Amino acid sequence: MSKYNICDITDVFNKNIKKLLLIVNESLEDNILFDTMKRRTLLIIKSHPIFLLEEAGPQLFKYRDHIKNDSEDFILNIEENVMNDNEMQDYIKNNENDKDGILILLNMLKEVWIKYDEKEKKIIKKTLKILLSEYCKYLTIKN
């Protein structure tokens, strides 16, 4: 029997996603795509709390070595999830792309990264480590 509890893992994961949303939100002004993604993310957390863990976790796991090593290269070299105007409008209109929210969040974090001082960067890196840790806990009970 695992020492981890799915409800606790999900709560910590979602709490830290919200923390990243707040951090990025304070650095962006009037960004329609971010505002839409933020609203949808918060709605998903309320309606289907495990969704982000299952969908965003693999994206974080993909960059696990960079996250564990506090590498800024992780944030600065995230594969771009480039959206043209039509794709952006589709995202805003549809729910089917909600799992891409973490990529949008990470790409927006990349955009504002240079604005942050070392203390803020340290908080973001710690938050990413917590997200990765919670996803790894989830993998141990899932398997």
DALIN-V93597 format. One record per residue. N is the residue number from 1. RES is the residue in three letters. PSI is psi in whole degrees, -180 to 180 (* if undefined). Layout:
[[N RES PSI] [N RES PSI]]
This chain:
[[1 MET 137] [2 SER 148] [3 LYS -4] [4 TYR 150] [5 ASN 128] [6 ILE -36] [7 CYS -43] [8 ASP -43] [9 ILE -48] [10 THR -43] [11 ASP -47] [12 VAL -43] [13 PHE -51] [14 ASN -36] [15 LYS -40] [16 ASN -28] [17 ILE -44] [18 LYS -39] [19 LYS -45] [20 LEU -40] [21 LEU -44] [22 LEU -43] [23 ILE -50] [24 VAL -40] [25 ASN -39] [26 GLU -18] [27 SER -11] [28 LEU 141] [29 GLU 128] [30 ASP 55] [31 ASN 106] [32 ILE -43] [33 LEU -46] [34 PHE -45] [35 ASP -41] [36 THR -47] [37 MET -39] [38 LYS -47] [39 ARG -45] [40 ARG -40] [41 THR -45] [42 LEU -37] [43 LEU -42] [44 ILE -42] [45 ILE -41] [46 LYS -41] [47 SER -31] [48 HIS 74] [49 PRO -28] [50 ILE -13] [51 PHE -50] [52 LEU -37] [53 LEU -46] [54 GLU -35] [55 GLU -38] [56 ALA -29] [57 GLY -48] [58 PRO -33] [59 GLN -42] [60 LEU -40] [61 PHE -34] [62 LYS -33] [63 TYR 22] [64 ARG -42] [65 ASP -41] [66 HIS -42] [67 ILE -47] [68 LYS -34] [69 ASN 10] [70 ASP 32] [71 SER 122] [72 GLU -20] [73 ASP -32] [74 PHE -50] [75 ILE -40] [76 LEU -20] [77 ASN 23] [78 ILE 136] [79 GLU 128] [80 GLU 135] [81 ASN 72] [82 VAL 130] [83 MET 125] [84 ASN 178] [85 ASP -41] [86 ASN -42] [87 GLU -37] [88 MET -44] [89 GLN -39] [90 ASP -42] [91 TYR -45] [92 ILE -35] [93 LYS -30] [94 ASN 155] [95 ASN -14] [96 GLU -20] [97 ASN 13] [98 ASP -31] [99 LYS -17] [100 ASP -4] [101 GLY -38] [102 ILE -37] [103 LEU -39] [104 ILE -44] [105 LEU -46] [106 LEU -38] [107 ASN -35] [108 MET -34] [109 LEU -40] [110 LYS -41] [111 GLU -38] [112 VAL 0] [113 TRP -42] [114 ILE -18] [115 LYS -19] [116 TYR 145] [117 ASP 178] [118 GLU -36] [119 LYS -45] [120 GLU -41] [121 LYS -39] [122 LYS -41] [123 ILE -43] [124 ILE -46] [125 LYS -42] [126 LYS -42] [127 THR -42] [128 LEU -37] [129 LYS -40] [130 ILE -44] [131 LEU -46] [132 LEU -43] [133 SER -43] [134 GLU -37] [135 TYR -40] [136 CYS -39] [137 LYS -43] [138 TYR -42] [139 LEU -35] [140 THR -33] [141 ILE -21] [142 LYS -36] [143 ASN *]]
